[in-house]
Amino acid sequence: MDATFNASLEFYDFDTKLERRGSNSVKWDLLKEEGVIPMWVADMDFKTAPFIIEALRKRTEHGIFGYTHVPDAYHEKVINWFAITAARCSRAACCVKETATSLTLMTLN
């Protein structure tokens, strides 16, 4: 990770709680039972960091969402992420399955 990323997170507010119910959140809207904390879903309960929102804003300003060439640097970062994630898991297959599930859920929203 680069220094800009680390510096941005150093000053980010991870403590402010946001109400996620009613936002199509799998974690909070799928379960209707009161008093249950859905800890089986690894979802963010804090606002996305401003530098990520800004990067998305810049990328979408042109308003064209056609097919895009994905640079080699993107693939290298994804491969690196998988390597780091797999190293954290006791079983690499577990990580791949969880990641695939997460990516699938992201495309459904």
Secondary structure, DSSP 8 states (H G I E B T S, - for coil): --HHHHHHHHT---------TTTT-HHHHS---TT---TTS----S---HHHHHHHHHHHTT---S-----HHHHHHHHHHHHHHHHHSSSHHHHHHHHHHHHHHHHH-
